Amino acid sequence: IVATNIIQKGSYNNTFQISKALSLSIDVAEEAKRVFGYFGDDSSPHLAEVMSLASFPLFDEAKSLLFSFERKYNIEIQKVVISGGGALPKGIINILSKFLEKKIILLEPFSQFSLPENVREKSKEISSKYSIAIGLSLKNFFN
C-alpha cells in the first residue's frame, strides 16, 4: 500500500438528498436508490438527476485524489475498484467510469472461493455489502 485516504462523503448523502428533493422518507429514498440507482425510474423522472448531483462531491473528491496520486508518483491509474454498499446502486459503474475516465470494477469478495452455483449467484447480490467485513474476518485466517 502506497497511500490511503478516507473520503468523508458517502452513499448516505445520496439517500438524504433523494429524500429531501423528492419528499420521500429516508427508508423509501434508500429503497429507490437501491432498486433504480442512477438509471432512475419512470414514475420518478428526477431520481437519476438527484442521484448524480448528490454524488458529485464524492466523485469529485475521488477524482482529485486520483489525479494527485498520479502526479505525485508519476503513474497513470488504469482502473478503480469499488466496494461496499455504496457501490451497489445500478448504473454507478457507468457514471463513475465516465466521471473519472477510468475503468471501474466492482469488487467481488467471493470470486476466488469455490461455491455451489446457487450460493455463488446469491453471493454476487450481497457480497459487496459485506466485502469489508469479509476481509477483516479473513485477515487473521490467512496470517
C-alpha positions as CSV (number, residue, x, y, z in Angstrom):
1,I,0.0,0.0,0.0
2,V,1.5,3.3,-1.1
3,A,-1.2,5.6,0.2
4,T,-4.6,5.6,1.8
5,N,-7.3,8.2,2.0
6,I,-10.7,8.5,3.7
7,I,-13.4,10.4,1.9
8,Q,-15.9,11.8,4.4
9,K,-18.8,11.6,2.0
10,G,-20.7,8.5,1.0
11,S,-23.8,6.9,-0.3
12,Y,-25.9,8.1,2.6
13,N,-25.6,11.6,1.2
14,N,-27.5,10.3,-1.9
15,T,-30.2,8.9,0.3
16,F,-30.6,12.1,2.2
17,Q,-30.7,14.2,-0.9
18,I,-33.2,11.9,-2.6
19,S,-35.4,12.1,0.5
20,K,-35.2,15.9,0.6
21,A,-35.5,16.6,-3.1
22,L,-38.3,14.2,-3.8
23,S,-40.1,14.5,-0.5
24,L,-39.7,10.8,0.4
25,S,-39.0,9.2,3.7
26,I,-35.4,8.1,4.3
27,D,-36.5,4.4,4.0
28,V,-38.2,5.0,0.7
29,A,-35.3,7.0,-0.6
30,E,-32.9,4.3,0.3
31,E,-35.0,1.6,-1.4
32,A,-35.4,3.8,-4.6
33,K,-31.6,4.3,-4.6
34,R,-31.0,0.5,-4.4
35,V,-33.7,-0.6,-6.8
36,F,-33.4,2.1,-9.5
37,G,-30.0,3.7,-8.9
38,Y,-28.5,6.0,-11.4
39,F,-30.9,4.8,-14.1
40,G,-33.9,6.4,-12.3
41,D,-37.5,5.4,-12.7
42,D,-40.3,6.4,-15.0
43,S,-42.6,7.1,-12.0
44,S,-39.9,9.4,-10.6
45,P,-38.0,11.0,-13.5
46,H,-35.8,13.2,-11.3
47,L,-34.4,10.3,-9.3
48,A,-31.4,9.8,-11.6
49,E,-30.7,13.5,-11.7
50,V,-30.8,13.9,-7.9
51,M,-28.5,10.9,-7.5
52,S,-26.0,12.3,-10.0
53,L,-26.0,15.7,-8.4
54,A,-25.7,14.3,-4.9
55,S,-22.8,12.1,-6.0
56,F,-20.8,14.9,-7.5
57,P,-19.0,15.9,-4.2
58,L,-17.9,12.3,-3.6
59,F,-16.9,11.6,-7.2
60,D,-15.1,15.0,-7.4
61,E,-13.1,14.2,-4.3
62,A,-12.2,10.8,-5.6
63,K,-11.1,12.3,-9.0
64,S,-9.0,14.9,-7.1
65,L,-7.3,12.1,-5.1
66,L,-6.6,10.0,-8.2
67,F,-5.1,12.9,-10.1
68,S,-3.0,13.9,-7.1
69,F,-1.7,10.4,-6.7
70,E,-0.9,10.2,-10.4
71,R,1.0,13.4,-10.3
72,K,2.9,12.6,-7.1
73,Y,4.0,9.1,-8.2
74,N,4.2,9.9,-12.0
75,I,1.9,7.0,-12.9
76,E,-1.4,6.6,-14.7
77,I,-4.0,4.7,-12.8
78,Q,-5.8,2.4,-15.2
79,K,-8.7,1.1,-13.1
80,V,-10.5,1.7,-9.9
81,V,-12.0,-1.0,-7.7
82,I,-15.2,-0.1,-5.8
83,S,-16.8,-2.0,-2.9
84,G,-19.3,-1.7,-0.1
85,G,-22.9,-0.8,-0.1
86,G,-22.3,2.5,-1.8
87,A,-21.0,0.5,-4.9
88,L,-24.3,-1.3,-5.3
89,P,-26.7,1.3,-7.0
90,K,-27.5,0.3,-10.6
91,G,-25.5,2.4,-13.1
92,I,-22.8,3.5,-10.7
93,I,-20.1,1.8,-12.7
94,N,-21.1,3.6,-15.9
95,I,-21.5,7.0,-14.4
96,L,-18.3,6.8,-12.3
97,S,-16.3,5.5,-15.2
98,K,-17.4,8.5,-17.3
99,F,-16.7,10.9,-14.4
100,L,-13.2,9.5,-13.5
101,E,-12.3,8.5,-17.1
102,K,-11.1,5.2,-15.7
103,K,-12.2,1.5,-15.8
104,I,-14.3,0.8,-12.8
105,I,-14.5,-2.7,-11.3
106,L,-16.9,-3.9,-8.6
107,L,-15.1,-5.9,-6.0
108,E,-16.5,-9.5,-5.7
109,P,-15.1,-10.8,-2.5
110,F,-16.3,-14.4,-3.1
111,S,-14.9,-14.7,-6.6
112,Q,-11.9,-16.8,-5.5
113,F,-14.0,-19.2,-3.4
114,S,-15.4,-22.5,-4.7
115,L,-19.1,-22.2,-4.1
116,P,-22.1,-24.2,-5.2
117,E,-23.8,-22.3,-8.2
118,N,-26.9,-21.4,-6.2
119,V,-24.8,-19.9,-3.5
120,R,-22.5,-18.2,-6.0
121,E,-25.4,-16.3,-7.6
122,K,-26.7,-15.1,-4.2
123,S,-23.2,-14.1,-3.1
124,K,-22.9,-11.8,-6.1
125,E,-26.0,-10.0,-4.9
126,I,-24.9,-9.5,-1.3
127,S,-21.1,-9.8,-1.3
128,S,-20.3,-6.2,-2.0
129,K,-22.3,-5.1,1.1
130,Y,-20.1,-7.3,3.2
131,S,-16.7,-7.0,1.4
132,I,-15.0,-5.1,4.2
133,A,-16.4,-7.4,6.9
134,I,-15.3,-10.4,4.9
135,G,-11.8,-9.0,4.5
136,L,-11.5,-8.2,8.2
137,S,-12.8,-11.6,9.3
138,L,-10.4,-13.5,7.0
139,K,-7.4,-11.3,7.8
140,N,-6.2,-13.5,10.7
141,F,-7.3,-16.7,9.0
142,F,-4.6,-16.4,6.3
143,N,-1.8,-15.0,8.6
